[in-house]
Amino acid sequence: MDIAPVIDSTLLKADATREDIVNLCREAVELSFAAVCVNPVRLETAVSALLGSNVAPCTVIAFPLGAVSPEDKAREAERVLEIGAREIDMVANIGAVKDREWAVVAEEIRQVARKVEDAGGILKVIVETALLTRQELEQICYLARDEGADYIKTSTGFSTRGVSLEDVRLIKGFVGDDIKIKASGGIREYRFALQLLEAGANRLGVSSARNLLKDSV
């Protein structure tokens, strides 16, 4: 199975250089990945390197903690869309989820989703499954679906663990095909990638994509 078209090739390390980003983008174009996901400060480099290709420039906002206001997230979304982001991965306010402040969570998704929709882009809401109970995950999945997100993304890759098969199965059970799923965090083996797709994932966030594909041979 060719999984390259569903891979978001990702480089979110603090020490990533412009050269690193350019090389990542060239690889993504060569291998026909879905997107390249970089930090906002490297977005302009990625947009330039991907110009004329079918690979989408993607960036993150409120990353990796999600601990900013809905208004700040909306402003950050507006800025990166102006730079040229076609996809945004936004970290949800996990503290608000824990406090059951669902109105806050709904508002941040709604505000950012409007900005992204107006720009013709794609919004993925990162829910950090490692930190949530089943009930919390269920509720935020419903909010992401109802407030206009295109994807639920499982993990930042910066928390206590990455994605599990159970995460994807739970999300799929909660929302079915109403919203797509991006699995991310710790996807290093081709077999695991296939299992995630079979469980219901539509995209894979991968930080060593070429190595993952080599594992398929």
Secondary structure as the mmCIF struct_conf table of DSSP 4:
data_model
#
loop_
_struct_conf.conf_type_id
_struct_conf.id
_struct_conf.beg_label_comp_id
_struct_conf.beg_label_asym_id
_struct_conf.beg_label_seq_id
_struct_conf.end_label_comp_id
_struct_conf.end_label_asym_id
_struct_conf.end_label_seq_id
HELX_RH_3T_P HELX_RH_3T_P1 ALA A 4 VAL A 6
STRN STRN1 ILE A 7 LEU A 11
TURN_TY1_P TURN_TY1_P1 ALA A 14 ASP A 15
HELX_RH_AL_P HELX_RH_AL_P1 ARG A 18 LEU A 31
TURN_TY1_P TURN_TY1_P2 SER A 32 SER A 32
BEND BEND1 ALA A 34 ALA A 34
STRN STRN2 ALA A 35 VAL A 38
HELX_RH_3T_P HELX_RH_3T_P2 PRO A 40 ARG A 42
HELX_RH_AL_P HELX_RH_AL_P2 LEU A 43 LEU A 50
TURN_TY1_P TURN_TY1_P3 LEU A 51 GLY A 52
BEND BEND2 SER A 53 ASN A 54
HELX_LH_PP_P HELX_LH_PP_P1 VAL A 55 VAL A 55
STRN STRN3 ALA A 56 ILE A 61
BEND BEND3 ALA A 62 ALA A 62
TURN_TY1_P TURN_TY1_P4 PHE A 63 LEU A 65
BEND BEND4 VAL A 68 VAL A 68
HELX_RH_AL_P HELX_RH_AL_P3 PRO A 70 ILE A 83
TURN_TY1_P TURN_TY1_P5 GLY A 84 GLY A 84
BEND BEND5 ARG A 86 ARG A 86
STRN STRN4 GLU A 87 VAL A 91
HELX_RH_AL_P HELX_RH_AL_P4 ILE A 94 LYS A 98
TURN_TY1_P TURN_TY1_P6 ASP A 99 ARG A 100
HELX_RH_AL_P HELX_RH_AL_P5 TRP A 102 ASP A 118
TURN_TY1_P TURN_TY1_P7 ALA A 119 GLY A 120
STRN STRN5 ILE A 122 ILE A 126
HELX_RH_3T_P HELX_RH_3T_P3 THR A 129 LEU A 131
HELX_RH_AL_P HELX_RH_AL_P6 ARG A 134 ASP A 146
TURN_TY1_P TURN_TY1_P8 GLU A 147 GLY A 148
BEND BEND6 ASP A 150 ASP A 150
STRN STRN6 TYR A 151 LYS A 153
BEND BEND7 GLY A 157 THR A 160
HELX_RH_AL_P HELX_RH_AL_P7 LEU A 165 VAL A 175
TURN_TY1_P TURN_TY1_P9 GLY A 176 ASP A 177
BEND BEND8 ASP A 178 ILE A 179
STRN STRN7 LYS A 180 SER A 184
BEND BEND9 GLY A 185 GLY A 186
HELX_RH_AL_P HELX_RH_AL_P8 TYR A 190 ALA A 199
TURN_TY1_P TURN_TY1_P10 GLY A 200 GLY A 200
BEND BEND10 ASN A 202 ASN A 202
STRN STRN8 ARG A 203 VAL A 206
BEND BEND11 SER A 207 SER A 208
HELX_RH_AL_P HELX_RH_AL_P9 ALA A 209 LYS A 214
TURN_TY1_P TURN_TY1_P11 ASP A 215 SER A 216
#
